[in-house]
Amino acid sequence: MEMTKCPKCGSTEIDRGKTMSSTWSPKYISAKQKMFSQAPEVVAFVCLNCGYLEFYTDTEKVRQNLKE
């Protein structure tokens, strides 16, 4: 998933990145998921005009994890 236009202000000045922590890399783990080793990374998009922030993850990896 890509955010190319801000849903809040309409700006196309969008930067892609990741959330950051000093001890771990954010992952998405479903409450229904049994295994945690294949958790997909979280990608962040921020609007450089208004600061709106959205997070996305790889939905195919989430679906695969739910099948395991």
Protein Blocks (a to p, Z undefined) as FASTA:
>chain_A
ZZfbdfknopabdcddddddfkbccddddfkbmbfklgccddddddfknopacddddfkl
mmmmmmZZ
